[in-house]
């Protein structure tokens, strides 16, 4: 895992809702993943470069649980962790940092799984500024 991978994994794994919410790179979700969970992109950027990264919160509808309320609560936790002024994540090994800012064009939105109607999603879009060596 690169310093960027580790920093993003640590950031997206910090959230809890009754229990820890697991986080996975979007291309590496285990078949045994238990809802709710978070998937996120890892895109390496050039020094002083910028780009957008997307993460998703996934919640499964189950009897007796208001999945929409769970999704909204987890999105609220994420919004609180990425304030308007952004957040800086330090990369391991002294290889710089990455600053995450709310994407002004669409920071959060609902995005349900198009292949499984029992799964509700929430999309998070952040602008990433790379300060890596």
N, CA, C and O atoms as a GROMACS GRO file, in nm:
protein
  532
    1UNK      N    1   0.085  -0.118   0.000
    1UNK     CA    2   0.000   0.000   0.000
    1UNK      C    3   0.090   0.124   0.000
    1UNK      O    4   0.184   0.133   0.078
    2UNK      N    5   0.059   0.218  -0.086
    2UNK     CA    6   0.135   0.342  -0.088
    2UNK      C    7   0.091   0.432   0.027
    2UNK      O    8  -0.008   0.405   0.095
    3UNK      N    9   0.166   0.539   0.048
    3UNK     CA   10   0.128   0.634   0.151
    3UNK      C   11  -0.010   0.692   0.127
    3UNK      O   12  -0.086   0.715   0.221
    4UNK      N   13  -0.044   0.717  -0.001
    4UNK     CA   14  -0.177   0.768  -0.034
    4UNK      C   15  -0.284   0.666   0.000
    4UNK      O   16  -0.385   0.700   0.060
    5UNK      N   17  -0.261   0.540  -0.038
    5UNK     CA   18  -0.357   0.434  -0.007
    5UNK      C   19  -0.381   0.426   0.144
    5UNK      O   20  -0.494   0.417   0.191
    6UNK      N   21  -0.271   0.428   0.219
    6UNK     CA   22  -0.282   0.417   0.364
    6UNK      C   23  -0.358   0.536   0.423
    6UNK      O   24  -0.443   0.518   0.510
    7UNK      N   25  -0.328   0.657   0.376
    7UNK     CA   26  -0.396   0.776   0.428
    7UNK      C   27  -0.545   0.772   0.398
    7UNK      O   28  -0.627   0.803   0.485
    8UNK      N   29  -0.581   0.734   0.276
    8UNK     CA   30  -0.723   0.728   0.241
    8UNK      C   31  -0.794   0.616   0.316
    8UNK      O   32  -0.907   0.633   0.361
    9UNK      N   33  -0.729   0.501   0.332
    9UNK     CA   34  -0.788   0.390   0.408
    9UNK      C   35  -0.813   0.433   0.552
    9UNK      O   36  -0.919   0.405   0.608
   10UNK      N   37  -0.716   0.499   0.610
   10UNK     CA   38  -0.731   0.546   0.749
   10UNK      C   39  -0.845   0.647   0.759
   10UNK      O   40  -0.926   0.639   0.852
   11UNK      N   41  -0.853   0.740   0.665
   11UNK     CA   42  -0.959   0.840   0.668
   11UNK      C   43  -1.097   0.775   0.656
   11UNK      O   44  -1.184   0.798   0.739
   12UNK      N   45  -1.117   0.695   0.552
   12UNK     CA   46  -1.250   0.639   0.527
   12UNK      C   47  -1.289   0.533   0.629
   12UNK      O   48  -1.407   0.501   0.641
   13UNK      N   49  -1.193   0.476   0.701
   13UNK     CA   50  -1.222   0.373   0.802
   13UNK      C   51  -1.253   0.431   0.940
   13UNK      O   52  -1.282   0.356   1.032
   14UNK      N   53  -1.248   0.562   0.956
   14UNK     CA   54  -1.267   0.622   1.088
   14UNK      C   55  -1.412   0.629   1.133
   14UNK      O   56  -1.438   0.658   1.250
   15UNK      N   57  -1.506   0.604   1.044
   15UNK     CA   58  -1.646   0.629   1.075
   15UNK      C   59  -1.712   0.510   1.145
   15UNK      O   60  -1.686   0.394   1.115
   16UNK      N   61  -1.800   0.544   1.240
   16UNK     CA   62  -1.875   0.441   1.311
   16UNK      C   63  -2.022   0.481   1.314
   16UNK      O   64  -2.058   0.598   1.319
   17UNK      N   65  -2.106   0.379   1.310
   17UNK     CA   66  -2.250   0.399   1.328
   17UNK      C   67  -2.299   0.276   1.404
   17UNK      O   68  -2.344   0.178   1.345
   18UNK      N   69  -2.290   0.283   1.536
   18UNK     CA   70  -2.319   0.168   1.620
   18UNK      C   71  -2.200   0.073   1.627
   18UNK      O   72  -2.172   0.016   1.732
   19UNK      N   73  -2.131   0.058   1.518
   19UNK     CA   74  -2.008  -0.022   1.508
   19UNK      C   75  -1.922   0.042   1.400
   19UNK      O   76  -1.968   0.130   1.327
   20UNK      N   77  -1.799  -0.001   1.392
   20UNK     CA   78  -1.710   0.051   1.288
   20UNK      C   79  -1.768   0.021   1.150
   20UNK      O   80  -1.820  -0.088   1.126
   21UNK      N   81  -1.758   0.118   1.060
   21UNK     CA   82  -1.803   0.099   0.922
   21UNK      C   83  -1.680   0.066   0.839
   21UNK      O   84  -1.590   0.149   0.825
   22UNK      N   85  -1.673  -0.056   0.784
   22UNK     CA   86  -1.555  -0.090   0.705
   22UNK      C   87  -1.548  -0.007   0.578
   22UNK      O   88  -1.651   0.035   0.523
   23UNK      N   89  -1.426   0.016   0.532
   23UNK     CA   90  -1.403   0.091   0.408
   23UNK      C   91  -1.311   0.010   0.319
   23UNK      O   92  -1.217  -0.054   0.365
   24UNK      N   93  -1.339   0.015   0.189
   24UNK     CA   94  -1.264  -0.063   0.092
   24UNK      C   95  -1.235   0.022  -0.031
   24UNK      O   96  -1.319   0.104  -0.071
   25UNK      N   97  -1.117   0.005  -0.092
   25UNK     CA   98  -1.099   0.064  -0.225
   25UNK      C   99  -1.210   0.010  -0.316
   25UNK      O  100  -1.246  -0.107  -0.307
   26UNK      N  101  -1.261   0.094  -0.404
   26UNK     CA  102  -1.378   0.055  -0.484
   26UNK      C  103  -1.355  -0.066  -0.572
   26UNK      O  104  -1.450  -0.133  -0.611
   27UNK      N  105  -1.230  -0.096  -0.603
   27UNK     CA  106  -1.202  -0.213  -0.686
   27UNK      C  107  -1.161  -0.335  -0.604
   27UNK      O  108  -1.110  -0.433  -0.659
   28UNK      N  109  -1.183  -0.330  -0.471
   28UNK     CA  110  -1.138  -0.439  -0.386
   28UNK      C  111  -1.236  -0.466  -0.271
   28UNK      O  112  -1.194  -0.478  -0.156
   29UNK      N  113  -1.364  -0.475  -0.302
   29UNK     CA  114  -1.465  -0.503  -0.201
   29UNK      C  115  -1.480  -0.654  -0.190
   29UNK      O  116  -1.510  -0.720  -0.290
   30UNK      N  117  -1.459  -0.711  -0.072
   30UNK     CA  118  -1.472  -0.856  -0.059
   30UNK      C  119  -1.616  -0.903  -0.075
   30UNK      O  120  -1.710  -0.830  -0.044
   31UNK      N  121  -1.633  -1.022  -0.124
   31UNK     CA  122  -1.768  -1.080  -0.138
   31UNK      C  123  -1.837  -1.093  -0.003
   31UNK      O  124  -1.959  -1.099   0.004
   32UNK      N  125  -1.759  -1.097   0.103
   32UNK     CA  126  -1.812  -1.114   0.238
   32UNK      C  127  -1.840  -0.981   0.309
   32UNK      O  128  -1.871  -0.980   0.428
   33UNK      N  129  -1.829  -0.869   0.237
   33UNK     CA  130  -1.851  -0.737   0.298
   33UNK      C  131  -1.991  -0.730   0.359
   33UNK      O  132  -2.089  -0.775   0.299
   34UNK      N  133  -1.998  -0.674   0.479
   34UNK     CA  134  -2.124  -0.661   0.552
   34UNK      C  135  -2.165  -0.514   0.552
   34UNK      O  136  -2.082  -0.426   0.575
   35UNK      N  137  -2.292  -0.487   0.525
   35UNK     CA  138  -2.345  -0.350   0.523
   35UNK      C  139  -2.359  -0.298   0.664
   35UNK      O  140  -2.379  -0.376   0.757
   36UNK      N  141  -2.349  -0.166   0.684
   36UNK     CA  142  -2.307  -0.067   0.587
   36UNK      C  143  -2.155  -0.070   0.568
   36UNK      O  144  -2.081  -0.115   0.656
   37UNK      N  145  -2.112  -0.022   0.452
   37UNK     CA  146  -1.969  -0.006   0.426
   37UNK      C  147  -1.948   0.109   0.330
   37UNK      O  148  -2.042   0.159   0.269
   38UNK      N  149  -1.821   0.150   0.320
   38UNK     CA  150  -1.783   0.263   0.235
   38UNK      C  151  -1.686   0.212   0.130
   38UNK      O  152  -1.595   0.134   0.160
   39UNK      N  153  -1.703   0.256   0.006
   39UNK     CA  154  -1.605   0.231  -0.099
   39UNK      C  155  -1.549   0.365  -0.143
   39UNK      O  156  -1.619   0.466  -0.142
   40UNK      N  157  -1.422   0.366  -0.181
   40UNK     CA  158  -1.359   0.491  -0.220
   40UNK      C  159  -1.257   0.468  -0.331
   40UNK      O  160  -1.201   0.360  -0.346
   41UNK      N  161  -1.236   0.573  -0.409
   41UNK     CA  162  -1.136   0.571  -0.516
   41UNK      C  163  -0.999   0.605  -0.460
   41UNK      O  164  -0.986   0.684  -0.367
   42UNK      N  165  -0.898   0.545  -0.520
   42UNK     CA  166  -0.759   0.583  -0.494
   42UNK      C  167  -0.700   0.621  -0.629
   42UNK      O  168  -0.681   0.536  -0.716
   43UNK      N  169  -0.672   0.749  -0.646
   43UNK     CA  170  -0.613   0.798  -0.771
   43UNK      C  171  -0.490   0.878  -0.734
   43UNK      O  172  -0.498   0.981  -0.667
   44UNK      N  173  -0.376   0.831  -0.780
   44UNK     CA  174  -0.250   0.902  -0.754
   44UNK      C  175  -0.248   1.030  -0.837
   44UNK      O  176  -0.287   1.030  -0.954
   45UNK      N  177  -0.202   1.138  -0.776
   45UNK     CA  178  -0.192   1.265  -0.848
   45UNK      C  179  -0.050   1.317  -0.849
   45UNK      O  180   0.032   1.278  -0.765
   46UNK      N  181  -0.021   1.404  -0.943
   46UNK     CA  182   0.112   1.463  -0.953
   46UNK      C  183   0.131   1.567  -0.843
   46UNK      O  184   0.034   1.624  -0.793
   47UNK      N  185   0.256   1.590  -0.806
   47UNK     CA  186   0.290   1.693  -0.708
   47UNK      C  187   0.225   1.825  -0.748
   47UNK      O  188   0.240   1.871  -0.862
   48UNK      N  189   0.155   1.885  -0.656
   48UNK     CA  190   0.082   2.010  -0.673
   48UNK      C  191  -0.034   1.997  -0.772
   48UNK      O  192  -0.088   2.097  -0.818
   49UNK      N  193  -0.071   1.875  -0.804
   49UNK     CA  194  -0.186   1.852  -0.892
   49UNK      C  195  -0.315   1.847  -0.813
   49UNK      O  196  -0.314   1.846  -0.690
   50UNK      N  197  -0.425   1.845  -0.884
   50UNK     CA  198  -0.557   1.837  -0.822
   50UNK      C  199  -0.647   1.748  -0.906
   50UNK      O  200  -0.627   1.733  -1.026
   51UNK      N  201  -0.743   1.691  -0.842
   51UNK     CA  202  -0.840   1.606  -0.912
   51UNK      C  203  -0.957   1.579  -0.820
   51UNK      O  204  -0.966   1.635  -0.710
   52UNK      N  205  -1.047   1.494  -0.863
   52UNK     CA  206  -1.165   1.461  -0.784
   52UNK      C  207  -1.161   1.314  -0.747
   52UNK      O  208  -1.124   1.229  -0.829
   53UNK      N  209  -1.201   1.284  -0.624
   53UNK     CA  210  -1.213   1.147  -0.576
   53UNK      C  211  -1.357   1.126  -0.532
   53UNK      O  212  -1.420   1.217  -0.478
   54UNK      N  213  -1.407   1.006  -0.554
   54UNK     CA  214  -1.544   0.974  -0.518
   54UNK      C  215  -1.547   0.857  -0.421
   54UNK      O  216  -1.472   0.760  -0.436
   55UNK      N  217  -1.633   0.867  -0.324
   55UNK     CA  218  -1.658   0.758  -0.230
   55UNK      C  219  -1.808   0.733  -0.225
   55UNK      O  220  -1.888   0.822  -0.256
   56UNK      N  221  -1.845   0.613  -0.187
   56UNK     CA  222  -1.986   0.578  -0.173
   56UNK      C  223  -2.010   0.512  -0.039
   56UNK      O  224  -1.929   0.433   0.009
   57UNK      N  225  -2.122   0.546   0.022
   57UNK     CA  226  -2.172   0.477   0.141
   57UNK      C  227  -2.278   0.380   0.093
   57UNK      O  228  -2.367   0.418   0.016
   58UNK      N  229  -2.270   0.255   0.137
   58UNK     CA  230  -2.367   0.153   0.096
   58UNK      C  231  -2.439   0.097   0.218
   58UNK      O  232  -2.376   0.053   0.314
   59UNK      N  233  -2.572   0.100   0.214
   59UNK     CA  234  -2.656   0.053   0.323
   59UNK      C  235  -2.761  -0.041   0.264
   59UNK      O  236  -2.820  -0.011   0.160
   60UNK      N  237  -2.785  -0.153   0.329
   60UNK     CA  238  -2.885  -0.247   0.278
   60UNK      C  239  -3.015  -0.232   0.357
   60UNK      O  240  -3.014  -0.223   0.480
   61UNK      N  241  -3.127  -0.231   0.285
   61UNK     CA  242  -3.257  -0.227   0.349
   61UNK      C  243  -3.280  -0.360   0.420
   61UNK      O  244  -3.264  -0.467   0.361
   62UNK      N  245  -3.317  -0.353   0.547
   62UNK     CA  246  -3.352  -0.472   0.623
   62UNK      C  247  -3.474  -0.442   0.708
   62UNK      O  248  -3.502  -0.327   0.739
   63UNK      N  249  -3.546  -0.545   0.743
   63UNK     CA  250  -3.667  -0.530   0.822
   63UNK      C  251  -3.637  -0.464   0.956
   63UNK      O  252  -3.544  -0.505   1.026
   64UNK      N  253  -3.715  -0.364   0.990
   64UNK     CA  254  -3.701  -0.299   1.119
   64UNK      C  255  -3.594  -0.192   1.125
   64UNK      O  256  -3.573  -0.132   1.230
   65UNK      N  257  -3.524  -0.166   1.012
   65UNK     CA  258  -3.419  -0.065   1.010
   65UNK      C  259  -3.455   0.040   0.904
   65UNK      O  260  -3.488   0.005   0.791
   66UNK      N  261  -3.449   0.166   0.942
   66UNK     CA  262  -3.474   0.273   0.848
   66UNK      C  263  -3.344   0.301   0.772
   66UNK      O  264  -3.263   0.383   0.814
   67UNK      N  265  -3.326   0.232   0.661
   67UNK     CA  266  -3.201   0.240   0.584
   67UNK      C  267  -3.174   0.383   0.535
   67UNK      O  268  -3.058   0.424   0.527
   68UNK      N  269  -3.279   0.457   0.503
   68UNK     CA  270  -3.259   0.594   0.459
   68UNK      C  271  -3.202   0.681   0.572
   68UNK      O  272  -3.118   0.767   0.548
   69UNK      N  273  -3.250   0.657   0.694
   69UNK     CA  274  -3.198   0.732   0.809
   69UNK      C  275  -3.053   0.694   0.838
   69UNK      O  276  -2.972   0.779   0.874
   70UNK      N  277  -3.020   0.566   0.823
   70UNK     CA  278  -2.883   0.520   0.844
   70UNK      C  279  -2.791   0.586   0.741
   70UNK      O  280  -2.685   0.638   0.775
   71UNK      N  281  -2.834   0.582   0.614
   71UNK     CA  282  -2.754   0.645   0.508
   71UNK      C  283  -2.731   0.794   0.537
   71UNK      O  284  -2.619   0.842   0.526
   72UNK      N  285  -2.836   0.864   0.572
   72UNK     CA  286  -2.826   1.007   0.601
   72UNK      C  287  -2.734   1.034   0.719
   72UNK      O  288  -2.654   1.128   0.716
   73UNK      N  289  -2.743   0.951   0.824
   73UNK     CA  290  -2.658   0.970   0.942
   73UNK      C  291  -2.511   0.949   0.909
   73UNK      O  292  -2.425   1.024   0.956
   74UNK      N  293  -2.480   0.848   0.827
   74UNK     CA  294  -2.341   0.823   0.790
   74UNK      C  295  -2.289   0.937   0.702
   74UNK      O  296  -2.175   0.981   0.719
   75UNK      N  297  -2.370   0.985   0.610
   75UNK     CA  298  -2.330   1.099   0.528
   75UNK      C  299  -2.306   1.223   0.614
   75UNK      O  300  -2.215   1.301   0.585
   76UNK      N  301  -2.386   1.242   0.718
   76UNK     CA  302  -2.365   1.354   0.810
   76UNK      C  303  -2.230   1.342   0.881
   76UNK      O  304  -2.162   1.442   0.902
   77UNK      N  305  -2.192   1.219   0.919
   77UNK     CA  306  -2.062   1.197   0.984
   77UNK      C  307  -1.948   1.236   0.889
   77UNK      O  308  -1.851   1.299   0.930
   78UNK      N  309  -1.962   1.196   0.764
   78UNK     CA  310  -1.858   1.228   0.666
   78UNK      C  311  -1.852   1.379   0.642
   78UNK      O  312  -1.743   1.436   0.635
   79UNK      N  313  -1.968   1.444   0.631
   79UNK     CA  314  -1.971   1.589   0.611
   79UNK      C  315  -1.902   1.661   0.726
   79UNK      O  316  -1.832   1.760   0.705
   80UNK      N  317  -1.920   1.611   0.848
   80UNK     CA  318  -1.856   1.674   0.963
   80UNK      C  319  -1.705   1.655   0.959
   80UNK      O  320  -1.630   1.738   1.012
   81UNK      N  321  -1.658   1.547   0.898
   81UNK     CA  322  -1.514   1.518   0.892
   81UNK      C  323  -1.443   1.595   0.780
   81UNK      O  324  -1.320   1.604   0.780
   82UNK      N  325  -1.520   1.650   0.686
   82UNK     CA  326  -1.462   1.728   0.576
   82UNK      C  327  -1.526   1.867   0.582
   82UNK      O  328  -1.623   1.894   0.511
   83UNK      N  329  -1.471   1.954   0.665
   83UNK     CA  330  -1.530   2.087   0.678
   83UNK      C  331  -1.510   2.170   0.551
   83UNK      O  332  -1.435   2.131   0.461
   84UNK      N  333  -1.576   2.283   0.546
   84UNK     CA  334  -1.566   2.370   0.429
   84UNK      C  335  -1.422   2.407   0.396
   84UNK      O  336  -1.386   2.420   0.279
   85UNK      N  337  -1.339   2.423   0.499
   85UNK     CA  338  -1.199   2.461   0.476
   85UNK      C  339  -1.111   2.342   0.441
   85UNK      O  340  -0.991   2.359   0.419
   86UNK      N  341  -1.167   2.223   0.436
   86UNK     CA  342  -1.094   2.104   0.396
   86UNK      C  343  -1.023   2.035   0.510
   86UNK      O  344  -1.026   2.082   0.624
   87UNK      N  345  -0.960   1.924   0.478
   87UNK     CA  346  -0.884   1.846   0.575
   87UNK      C  347  -0.758   1.796   0.506
   87UNK      O  348  -0.762   1.758   0.389
   88UNK      N  349  -0.648   1.795   0.579
   88UNK     CA  350  -0.522   1.748   0.523
   88UNK      C  351  -0.486   1.613   0.583
   88UNK      O  352  -0.486   1.596   0.705
   89UNK      N  353  -0.455   1.517   0.496
   89UNK     CA  354  -0.413   1.384   0.539
   89UNK      C  355  -0.263   1.372   0.513
   89UNK      O  356  -0.217   1.396   0.401
   90UNK      N  357  -0.188   1.335   0.614
   90UNK     CA  358  -0.045   1.317   0.600
   90UNK      C  359  -0.016   1.177   0.546
   90UNK      O  360  -0.072   1.078   0.594
   91UNK      N  361   0.070   1.170   0.447
   91UNK     CA  362   0.105   1.042   0.388
   91UNK      C  363   0.214   0.975   0.471
   91UNK      O  364   0.302   1.043   0.524
   92UNK      N  365   0.208   0.844   0.482
   92UNK     CA  366   0.308   0.772   0.560
   92UNK      C  367   0.444   0.779   0.491
   92UNK      O  368   0.453   0.798   0.370
   93UNK      N  369   0.547   0.764   0.570
   93UNK     CA  370   0.682   0.763   0.515
   93UNK      C  371   0.735   0.899   0.480
   93UNK      O  372   0.838   0.909   0.413
   94UNK      N  373   0.668   1.006   0.524
   94UNK     CA  374   0.716   1.141   0.495
   94UNK      C  375   0.707   1.179   0.349
   94UNK      O  376   0.788   1.258   0.301
   95UNK      N  377   0.610   1.125   0.278
   95UNK     CA  378   0.598   1.150   0.134
   95UNK      C  379   0.494   1.255   0.101
   95UNK      O  380   0.434   1.251  -0.007
   96UNK      N  381   0.471   1.350   0.192
   96UNK     CA  382   0.381   1.461   0.161
   96UNK      C  383   0.245   1.448   0.224
   96UNK      O  384   0.227   1.384   0.328
   97UNK      N  385   0.148   1.509   0.159
   97UNK     CA  386   0.011   1.510   0.211
   97UNK      C  387  -0.086   1.524   0.095
   97UNK      O  388  -0.049   1.554  -0.018
   98UNK      N  389  -0.212   1.502   0.129
   98UNK     CA  390  -0.322   1.525   0.035
   98UNK      C  391  -0.429   1.605   0.110
   98UNK      O  392  -0.465   1.569   0.222
   99UNK      N  393  -0.477   1.709   0.049
   99UNK     CA  394  -0.583   1.791   0.109
   99UNK      C  395  -0.714   1.758   0.039
   99UNK      O  396  -0.722   1.757  -0.084
  100UNK      N  397  -0.817   1.730   0.118
  100UNK     CA  398  -0.949   1.700   0.064
  100UNK      C  399  -1.043   1.816   0.093
  100UNK      O  400  -1.052   1.864   0.206
  101UNK      N  401  -1.112   1.861  -0.011
  101UNK     CA  402  -1.208   1.970   0.000
  101UNK      C  403  -1.343   1.922  -0.055
  101UNK      O  404  -1.349   1.835  -0.142
  102UNK      N  405  -1.449   1.980  -0.004
  102UNK     CA  406  -1.582   1.950  -0.057
  102UNK      C  407  -1.589   1.993  -0.203
  102UNK      O  408  -1.547   2.103  -0.238
  103UNK      N  409  -1.642   1.908  -0.288
  103UNK     CA  410  -1.664   1.942  -0.428
  103UNK      C  411  -1.783   2.037  -0.434
  103UNK      O  412  -1.896   1.996  -0.407
  104UNK      N  413  -1.760   2.161  -0.468
  104UNK     CA  414  -1.867   2.261  -0.471
  104UNK      C  415  -1.975   2.227  -0.572
  104UNK      O  416  -2.089   2.274  -0.558
  105UNK      N  417  -1.944   2.149  -0.673
  105UNK     CA  418  -2.041   2.115  -0.777
  105UNK      C  419  -2.128   1.996  -0.738
  105UNK      O  420  -2.216   1.958  -0.816
  106UNK      N  421  -2.106   1.937  -0.624
  106UNK     CA  422  -2.187   1.822  -0.583
  106UNK      C  423  -2.115   1.739  -0.479
  106UNK      O  424  -2.069   1.629  -0.508
  107UNK      N  425  -2.106   1.792  -0.358
  107UNK     CA  426  -2.033   1.724  -0.252
  107UNK      C  427  -2.098   1.592  -0.214
  107UNK      O  428  -2.030   1.490  -0.202
  108UNK      N  429  -2.229   1.592  -0.196
  108UNK     CA  430  -2.300   1.469  -0.157
  108UNK      C  431  -2.431   1.457  -0.232
  108UNK      O  432  -2.498   1.555  -0.262
  109UNK      N  433  -2.466   1.332  -0.262
  109UNK     CA  434  -2.594   1.305  -0.324
  109UNK      C  435  -2.631   1.160  -0.297
  109UNK      O  436  -2.546   1.079  -0.260
  110UNK      N  437  -2.758   1.129  -0.315
  110UNK     CA  438  -2.802   0.990  -0.303
  110UNK      C  439  -2.775   0.920  -0.435
  110UNK      O  440  -2.797   0.976  -0.542
  111UNK      N  441  -2.729   0.797  -0.425
  111UNK     CA  442  -2.701   0.716  -0.543
  111UNK      C  443  -2.723   0.571  -0.504
  111UNK      O  444  -2.638   0.511  -0.439
  112UNK      N  445  -2.836   0.515  -0.544
  112UNK     CA  446  -2.868   0.378  -0.507
  112UNK      C  447  -2.807   0.279  -0.605
  112UNK      O  448  -2.779   0.314  -0.720
  113UNK      N  449  -2.787   0.158  -0.559
  113UNK     CA  450  -2.730   0.053  -0.642
  113UNK      C  451  -2.826   0.023  -0.758
  113UNK      O  452  -2.940  -0.018  -0.734
  114UNK      N  453  -2.783   0.043  -0.882
  114UNK     CA  454  -2.873   0.021  -0.996
  114UNK      C  455  -2.903  -0.127  -1.022
  114UNK      O  456  -2.995  -0.158  -1.097
  115UNK      N  457  -2.828  -0.218  -0.960
  115UNK     CA  458  -2.850  -0.361  -0.984
  115UNK      C  459  -2.917  -0.432  -0.868
  115UNK      O  460  -2.956  -0.548  -0.881
  116UNK      N  461  -2.932  -0.364  -0.754
  116UNK     CA  462  -2.992  -0.427  -0.636
  116UNK      C  463  -3.077  -0.323  -0.563
  116UNK      O  464  -3.022  -0.235  -0.496
  117UNK      N  465  -3.208  -0.332  -0.575
  117UNK     CA  466  -3.297  -0.232  -0.515
  117UNK      C  467  -3.298  -0.237  -0.362
  117UNK      O  468  -3.354  -0.148  -0.299
  118UNK      N  469  -3.237  -0.338  -0.303
  118UNK     CA  470  -3.231  -0.344  -0.157
  118UNK      C  471  -3.113  -0.265  -0.101
  118UNK      O  472  -3.096  -0.256   0.021
  119UNK      N  473  -3.031  -0.207  -0.189
  119UNK     CA  474  -2.912  -0.137  -0.145
  119UNK      C  475  -2.924   0.012  -0.176
  119UNK      O  476  -2.943   0.052  -0.291
  120UNK      N  477  -2.914   0.094  -0.071
  120UNK     CA  478  -2.916   0.240  -0.085
  120UNK      C  479  -2.773   0.291  -0.080
  120UNK      O  480  -2.689   0.237  -0.008
  121UNK      N  481  -2.746   0.394  -0.158
  121UNK     CA  482  -2.612   0.450  -0.160
  121UNK      C  483  -2.613   0.600  -0.139
  121UNK      O  484  -2.714   0.667  -0.158
  122UNK      N  485  -2.499   0.649  -0.100
  122UNK     CA  486  -2.476   0.792  -0.088
  122UNK      C  487  -2.341   0.822  -0.151
  122UNK      O  488  -2.241   0.758  -0.118
  123UNK      N  489  -2.337   0.919  -0.240
  123UNK     CA  490  -2.215   0.953  -0.313
  123UNK      C  491  -2.150   1.075  -0.249
  123UNK      O  492  -2.218   1.173  -0.217
  124UNK      N  493  -2.017   1.068  -0.230
  124UNK     CA  494  -1.939   1.178  -0.174
  124UNK      C  495  -1.831   1.213  -0.275
  124UNK      O  496  -1.753   1.126  -0.316
  125UNK      N  497  -1.825   1.338  -0.316
  125UNK     CA  498  -1.724   1.382  -0.412
  125UNK      C  499  -1.637   1.489  -0.348
  125UNK      O  500  -1.686   1.590  -0.298
  126UNK      N  501  -1.505   1.463  -0.350
  126UNK     CA  502  -1.412   1.558  -0.291
  126UNK      C  503  -1.308   1.601  -0.395
  126UNK      O  504  -1.271   1.524  -0.484
  127UNK      N  505  -1.265   1.724  -0.380
  127UNK     CA  506  -1.154   1.772  -0.462
  127UNK      C  507  -1.025   1.743  -0.384
  127UNK      O  508  -1.014   1.779  -0.267
  128UNK      N  509  -0.931   1.678  -0.449
  128UNK     CA  510  -0.806   1.639  -0.385
  128UNK      C  511  -0.692   1.722  -0.440
  128UNK      O  512  -0.677   1.737  -0.562
  129UNK      N  513  -0.611   1.777  -0.351
  129UNK     CA  514  -0.490   1.850  -0.389
  129UNK      C  515  -0.372   1.771  -0.335
  129UNK      O  516  -0.363   1.743  -0.216
  130UNK      N  517  -0.281   1.737  -0.424
  130UNK     CA  518  -0.169   1.650  -0.391
  130UNK      C  519  -0.044   1.731  -0.361
  130UNK      O  520  -0.004   1.818  -0.439
  131UNK      N  521   0.017   1.703  -0.249
  131UNK     CA  522   0.142   1.764  -0.209
  131UNK      C  523   0.239   1.649  -0.177
  131UNK      O  524   0.284   1.633  -0.064
  132UNK      N  525   0.269   1.571  -0.279
  132UNK     CA  526   0.346   1.449  -0.260
  132UNK      C  527   0.486   1.464  -0.318
  132UNK      O  528   0.512   1.550  -0.402
  133UNK      N  529   0.575   1.378  -0.269
  133UNK     CA  530   0.712   1.378  -0.320
  133UNK      C  531   0.742   1.245  -0.387
  133UNK      O  532   0.853   1.224  -0.437
   0.00000   0.00000   0.00000
